[in-house]
Amino acid sequence: MREPLKQTLQVNPMASSSGTTPSAAGPLDVSNLVSQIIAVESKARLAPLASKAEELNALLSAYDALRLALVACQQALRQWNSARFLGSDTAAVTRVASGYVSAFNTLIKGMTEWSRPAPSPLHGKASLLDPLASDTMAQALIAQLRASVLAAAGRHANGTLESVGIRFHKDDTLAMDAIGLNQAADDNPEGLAALFCAQDGVVACTQSLLDQMLHEDGLLAGKIRALQTSLKRVADQQAATLERLANLRESYTQQFNRLNITLEKMQASHDPASQPLARRRKPCP
């Protein structure tokens, strides 16, 4: 970026309230005029770009938080070794169920929180939209997770989650009845183990969904790359705009300096003190 042209005039700080300045300072305050013009131009050109960059950065932060939540849930589910829980160990099966419900609910609560409007800090004002409030991806993933759990229950829990002491809340989190779960584990430990640990059980199905979302070619990675591309484009536009403003400052400075020179010449031509003294003639006798 080129540096703005240095001004050829020095503004006299002792300018009078009427706007006039001593002739040495020039008729116009070039620095002040140019700064005011550039301030107006900067606001008009840079403010929309700054707002867009802020929006994109908020979305990137929200998607990164979502990615971390998916990774945390994925890691929590991986700790269960499915092969160990396909037997009749009631305590082991209930630990898997409890761990799954905890990891599932943590993920659902996080995604739900990011997808709802936040309360406005000002009384009586409309709610502030969270970055993901207008985005459908989080809600779509919640719906897919719920559907996978219900489908697994249809295969391994006599068609209903309630039969093993588990049910969905209205907010899509899971409620677990410890007594009902223990009863199901006592009555049919192999069936309960299959519900959670079989290849088509809830743990495996949930992991599959998370793997798809977190894959480098998955939907979430694609969203993040698209946002990064958009943010880079806005940054380039900001840099180009700043360069144009610098060039504009230089151009205005040159124009006002030339105008100052012209005004000084006009002022000098009309100033009697600057004219040569007329020769005095003695009156005729």
C-alpha positions in Angstrom: 0.0 0.0 0.0 1.4 3.4 -1.0 1.9 6.0 1.7 -0.3 9.1 1.3 1.5 12.1 -0.1 2.9 14.4 2.5 1.1 17.7 2.7 2.9 20.8 1.6 0.9 23.0 4.0 1.2 23.3 7.7 -2.1 24.3 9.4 -1.9 27.2 11.8 -3.5 26.2 15.1 -4.2 29.9 15.8 -6.8 30.2 13.2 -9.5 32.7 14.1 -13.1 31.7 14.9 -14.2 33.3 11.6 -12.3 30.6 9.7 -9.6 32.9 8.4 -6.0 32.1 8.9 -2.8 34.0 8.5 -1.6 33.9 4.9 1.4 31.7 5.8 -0.9 28.9 6.7 -3.0 29.0 3.5 -6.7 29.6 3.2 -7.7 25.9 3.6 -7.0 23.4 6.4 -6.0 20.6 4.1 -5.4 18.0 6.8 -8.8 18.5 8.4 -10.7 18.6 5.2 -9.1 15.4 3.8 -9.5 13.6 7.2 -13.3 14.4 7.2 -13.8 13.2 3.7 -11.9 10.0 4.2 -13.7 9.3 7.5 -17.1 9.5 5.6 -15.7 7.3 2.8 -14.2 4.8 5.2 -17.5 4.3 7.1 -19.5 3.8 3.9 -17.1 1.4 2.4 -15.6 -0.5 5.3 -18.5 -0.8 7.7 -20.5 -3.4 5.6 -17.3 -5.5 5.2 -16.5 -5.4 8.9 -20.1 -6.5 9.7 -19.8 -9.4 7.2 -16.5 -10.4 8.6 -17.9 -10.4 12.2 -20.8 -12.6 11.0 -18.5 -15.1 9.3 -16.2 -15.3 12.3 -19.2 -15.9 14.6 -20.3 -18.8 12.4 -16.8 -20.2 12.2 -16.6 -20.1 16.0 -20.0 -21.8 16.3 -19.1 -24.6 13.9 -15.8 -25.1 15.6 -17.6 -25.5 18.9 -19.9 -28.0 17.2 -17.0 -29.9 15.9 -15.4 -30.1 19.3 -18.7 -31.3 20.8 -19.0 -34.0 18.1 -15.4 -35.1 18.8 -16.0 -35.3 22.5 -19.1 -37.4 22.1 -17.2 -39.6 19.6 -14.4 -40.2 22.0 -16.8 -40.9 24.9 -18.5 -43.6 22.8 -15.3 -45.2 21.7 -14.4 -46.1 25.3 -17.0 -48.8 25.2 -15.6 -52.0 23.8 -18.7 -53.5 22.2 -17.3 -57.1 22.2 -17.0 -57.1 26.0 -20.6 -56.3 26.6 -22.4 -58.8 24.4 -22.6 -61.3 27.2 -24.7 -61.4 30.3 -22.8 -59.0 32.6 -25.7 -56.8 33.9 -23.5 -54.2 35.6 -21.4 -53.8 32.4 -24.5 -53.3 30.2 -25.9 -50.7 32.5 -22.6 -48.8 32.5 -22.7 -48.7 28.8 -26.3 -47.5 28.8 -25.5 -44.8 31.3 -22.4 -43.7 29.5 -24.2 -43.5 26.2 -27.1 -41.5 27.6 -24.7 -39.0 29.2 -22.7 -38.5 26.0 -25.8 -38.3 23.9 -27.4 -35.7 26.1 -24.3 -33.5 26.4 -24.1 -33.3 22.6 -27.9 -32.6 22.1 -27.9 -29.9 24.8 -24.9 -28.2 23.1 -26.4 -28.2 19.6 -29.8 -27.1 20.9 -28.2 -24.2 22.9 -26.4 -22.9 19.8 -29.5 -23.1 17.7 -31.9 -21.0 19.8 -32.1 -17.2 20.0 -30.2 -15.7 22.9 -32.0 -13.2 25.1 -31.4 -9.6 24.3 -29.2 -7.6 26.9 -31.7 -4.7 26.5 -35.1 -4.9 28.1 -37.9 -4.9 25.6 -35.7 -5.6 22.7 -35.9 -8.5 20.3 -33.8 -11.6 21.0 -30.4 -11.9 19.5 -29.9 -14.7 17.0 -27.1 -17.1 17.8 -24.8 -17.9 14.9 -26.5 -21.3 14.2 -30.1 -20.1 14.9 -30.8 -19.8 11.2 -28.8 -22.8 10.2 -30.5 -26.1 9.6 -27.5 -28.4 10.0 -27.6 -28.8 13.8 -31.3 -29.4 13.8 -31.0 -31.9 11.0 -28.3 -33.8 12.9 -30.4 -33.9 16.1 -33.3 -35.4 14.1 -30.9 -38.0 12.6 -29.6 -39.0 16.0 -33.1 -39.3 17.4 -34.2 -41.4 14.4 -31.1 -43.7 14.7 -31.9 -44.4 18.4 -35.5 -45.1 17.7 -34.6 -47.4 14.9 -32.2 -49.4 17.0 -34.8 -49.7 19.7 -37.2 -51.1 17.2 -34.7 -53.8 16.4 -33.5 -54.7 19.9 -35.9 -53.4 22.6 -39.2 -54.9 21.7 -40.0 -51.9 19.6 -39.9 -49.2 22.4 -37.2 -47.5 24.5 -39.6 -47.4 27.5 -39.3 -51.2 27.8 -35.6 -50.7 28.9 -36.2 -47.7 31.1 -35.3 -45.0 28.5 -37.4 -42.4 26.8 -37.0 -39.1 24.9 -37.7 -35.7 26.5 -39.4 -33.0 24.4 -36.0 -31.4 24.0 -34.7 -34.5 22.3 -32.5 -35.5 25.3 -32.8 -39.0 26.8 -34.2 -39.7 30.2 -33.1 -42.9 31.9 -35.0 -44.7 34.6 -32.3 -46.6 36.5 -34.9 -49.0 38.0 -36.4 -49.8 34.7 -32.9 -50.2 33.1 -31.7 -52.6 35.8 -34.9 -54.6 35.5 -34.4 -54.9 31.7 -30.8 -55.9 32.3 -31.9 -58.6 34.8 -34.7 -59.9 32.5 -32.8 -59.9 29.2 -29.1 -58.8 29.5 -28.3 -60.1 26.0 -31.1 -58.1 24.5 -30.1 -54.9 26.3 -26.4 -55.4 25.4 -27.4 -55.8 21.7 -29.5 -52.6 21.9 -26.4 -50.6 22.8 -23.4 -52.7 21.6 -24.5 -54.6 18.5 -23.2 -53.5 15.1 -26.7 -52.0 14.5 -27.1 -50.8 18.1 -27.4 -47.3 19.3 -23.7 -46.8 20.0 -22.5 -48.0 16.6 -25.2 -46.0 14.8 -24.4 -42.8 16.7 -20.7 -43.3 16.0 -21.4 -43.8 12.3 -23.3 -40.5 12.2 -20.5 -38.7 14.0 -17.9 -40.2 11.7 -19.8 -38.9 8.7 -20.1 -35.4 10.1 -16.4 -35.3 11.1 -15.0 -36.8 8.0 -12.7 -34.4 6.0 -15.2 -34.6 3.1 -18.2 -34.4 5.4 -20.8 -31.7 5.7 -19.3 -30.0 8.6 -15.8 -29.8 7.1 -17.4 -28.5 3.9 -19.3 -25.8 5.8 -16.1 -24.7 7.6 -14.1 -24.5 4.3 -16.8 -22.5 2.6 -16.9 -20.0 5.5 -13.1 -19.7 5.5 -13.2 -19.0 1.8 -15.8 -16.3 2.3 -13.8 -14.8 5.1 -10.7 -14.7 3.0 -12.6 -13.0 0.2 -13.9 -10.3 2.7 -10.4 -9.8 4.0 -9.1 -9.2 0.4 -11.9 -6.7 -0.1 -11.0 -4.9 3.0 -7.3 -4.7 2.0 -8.3 -3.4 -1.5 -10.6 -0.9 0.0 -7.9 0.4 2.4 -5.6 0.8 -0.5 -8.2 2.7 -2.5 -8.8 5.0 0.5 -5.1 5.7 0.8 -5.0 6.6 -2.9 -8.1 8.7 -2.4 -6.4 10.5 0.5 -3.4 11.2 -1.6 -5.5 12.5 -4.5 -7.6 14.8 -2.3 -4.5 16.1 -0.6 -2.9 17.0 -3.9 -6.1 18.7 -5.1 -6.5 20.8 -2.0 -2.9 21.8 -1.9 -3.2 23.0 -5.5 -6.3 24.9 -4.6 -4.6 26.4 -1.6 -1.8 27.7 -3.9 -4.3 29.2 -6.3 -6.2 30.9 -3.4 -3.0 32.3 -1.9 -2.1 33.8 -5.3 -5.5 35.3 -5.6 -5.3 36.7 -2.1 -1.9 38.2 -2.7 -3.1 39.9 -5.9 -5.8 41.7 -4.0 -3.8 42.6 -1.0 -2.7 46.3 -1.1 0.2 45.6 1.3 1.7 43.3 -1.2 1.6 45.9 -4.1 4.7 48.2 -4.8 4.4 51.6 -3.3 3.2 54.2 -5.8 5.6 57.1 -6.5 4.5 60.2 -4.8 4.3 63.3 -7.0 4.6 66.8 -5.7 1.7 69.0 -6.6 2.3 71.5 -9.4 3.0 75.1 -8.2 
